[in-house]
Amino acid sequence: MSEHDLPAGVATTLQQGLARMGLAAELAPPLLRYLALLHRWNGTYNLTAIRDPQEMVTRHLLDSLAMQPFVADGSLADLGTGPGLPGIPLAIACPGLQVTLVESNGKKARFMREAVRQLGLGNARVAESRAEALAEPGSYDQLTARAMDTLAGIVRVGGHLLRPGGVLLAMKGVYPHEEIAALPAGWQVREVVPLSVPGLAGERHLVTVTGP
């Protein structure tokens, strides 16, 4: 399946969403190629519970890209990335970012390796591993974990990967008061920013956390 085989209207939804978010229209073709590949593999390997490509645009692509303005060039580890979310959309949108896609599920890791190959993403690599087992301490400027656990849980399994002065960028729904209060000693919230995702009615917040 190519991007041309996606249902009618999917490309328009993505293009309109990118425009509303102030992102370049040139991002649409590689994002659509990734979406087409994800949709095709999902039929066999159950990579995501979301089946409808229109819904994938909103809940996967645009939701992932909502954090793009807060991501700096450098290195980022995407923990428990599943089929590459938000890491692959961020790698497409941020050519100055080196993304490590951390995922222990073999099917999802195989899919991501194929996606990285087909998209020619020289700034993304797959680490088939649990986050806590990844032996790369202090190697990353930024961490993210869109679908993983609580803030404290993310810090527990992946905090060792951050370099001194690095940041955790965590996507959350409603303002996570209880999760912030439960952060381990030495971990501090720098800011919590409400995000607007085109087509998504629910609340979204990006929490930036610094380490000890």
Secondary structure, DSSP 8 states (H G I E B T S, - for coil): --GGGS-TTHHHHHHHHHHHTT--GGGHHHHHHHHHHHHHHHHHH---S---HHHHIIIIIIHHHTTGGG--SEEEEEET-TTTTTHHHHHHH-TTEEEEEE---HHHHHHHHHHHHHHT-TTEEEE-S-GGG---TT-EEEEE-SSSS-HHHHHHHHGGGEEEEEEEEEEESS--HHHHHT--TT-EEEEEEEE--TT--S-EEEEEEE--
